[in-house]
Each structure stands twice: as C-alpha cells, then as structure tokens.
Amino acid sequence: MAELVAVLATTHHPFFYKTSLLPPDNAPPFAAEWVRKVERYRQTLTKMHPDVLVMIGSDHFHQLWLDNMPQFLIGKAPFYDGNYYNEQREFGLPRLRFRGNEELSAYLLREGIDRGFDLAFSNELRVDHSITCPIFTVRPQNDLPIVPVYTNIFAPPLPRPERFVKLGQTLRELIDEWPARLRVAVIGTGHLSLELGGPRQFGPHGPDPEFDARAVEWIANGDIDGCLANVTLDSLHAPGNATHGFMDFMLMMGVAGYNKADYADNLDLFHTMEAYFTWYPNGEDA
C-alpha cells in the first residue's frame, strides 16, 4: 500500500521566486528572512523522500473561466506545462514542465467519484502559480511526478468550507488505500486574509491580522471543528475580498486530520502573511 509521508500546507506568494534571486544590495529588507524560512521549510519535505506529489491549488482564471468552472478538478495527463505569460511578465516566473502520474490521477478520480465527489478532470491542464510556487519553494529541482487537484475558490457559487474539509479527508483515505508501494506527499497552497485590487491591497500587513492569527492557530493545532464553527462563505468576505483561498488550507486540515502540525512557521509580510505547516502522518522516521 502507498504511504502518506508528509502533508504540507503553505501560501503561494508569486513574488518569492524573483525576490530570492535578487543580490543582497538590491533585495528588500525582508528578503533574507523570507529565504531562510522557506529553505528551512523545504527540509520538512526533503527528509521524507517522497516519490510523488499530490498538489492542491486553484486556477487564477487562466485556463478555467466563468463559462466553465468545475468545483473540483483532477489533472489526468502525462505532462503539465506550468506558468502563463502574465505570470512570467508580472512575477518573473519561468516556464516549467512537470511529469504526471496517470495511475494515481485515474485512481483518485474513479474512487473520488464513487465516494460522493463529482470530480471533473483535464487531460490538457496547464497549471499556474498555485502549483508552481510551492514547487519553487519546497522542490525546486522539480524531479517528482505530480497529480494536480484544482479547487474553485473564485467563481460563485463556491463549495462550502465543510466540503473542502471533506475532500481533504477523502483524499487522505484514498491515498492510504492506494495499492502502490510509493511514498506520497500532499502539498496544498492557499492564503490567509488577502485583498486583490481593493482598498486594503499592499498594506504593511495582511488586510486582517486578527483573522490571520486565529487562522494560524486553527491550522497549527489541527482545530478543524473550531475553524468550521467560525468560517463560512459569508464570513470570508470580511478579512479581504480574496480570502476564500483559505478554504484550501481547510482542505489540507482535512488531509492532516485532528492533529497538531509537526512544523509551523509564518512571516508577517507586506500585503499578506506567509504561513508554512507540515504534518508527518506516520512520524518523522517513516
């Protein structure tokens, strides 16, 4: 059977890659600490020696649009191109190419449908920075096959937070039951409070530091029930107009279960709070 060796929940700030390449005399004052935190976080994945990565993200209206927006989608291709022209232009992100794992994609699709999720799929998925940014941060050599799982956090009507948690729990069950002797890591990226294009964008902190502090506590403590008791589709409008991306963190809490994170860190950055969490379902020595 497959072994789930690591669960990582992290933010996906598109400016990290470019910032990390700047020489010290041209870098912003927060760059060195940001790079140190990411490099330390990277080790939480590296030491577990995964064979395949299940990547949870959300398309930023690049390939999926309002005329055809699945709630949950699984990539089912042998290869995936990464990053779009505007991401290269605005964020300095290079083009990437990923290997897929068609066997795991087909398994998650079939079994996920049988367990109550009407999953969409794509044989020609091109992923954006919600997938590529965590690769830059925790697996920059890009040497492992991936299975991308996209969620709808942008186009109403959205799935409710409870549905995100349930999908995470279902993915955990399916990976534990996958009849392949491979080491699997699940990496999910979302964000905390976030404002895009609104009056609270690009402030000295995230638009709602109080929400961010509570969110970090919920995630770090594995407090799924406390999170669900306080987070609704309506409530997520208040911390910032793009805060529904927090539901991808909730999905990852579903994967990790009611367990405290084995690793938790964050960085209060301009415009947003960066956050990094890792769980080892079978212990660090697995």
Secondary structure, 3 states (H helix, E strand, C coil): CCEEEEEEEEECCCCHHHHHCCCCCCCCCCHHHHHHHHHHHHHHHHCCCCCEEEEEECCCCCCCECCECCCEEEECCCEEEECCHHHHHHHCCCCEEEEECHHHHHHHHHHHHHCCCCCEEECCCEECHHHHHHHHHHCCCCCCCEEEEEECCCCCCCCCHHHHHHHHHHHHHHHHHCCCCCEEEEEEEECCCCCCCCCCCCCCCCCCHHHHHHHHHHHHCCCHHHHHHHCCCCHHHCCCCCHHHHHHHHHHHHHHCCCCCCEEEEEEECCEEEEEEEECCCCCCC
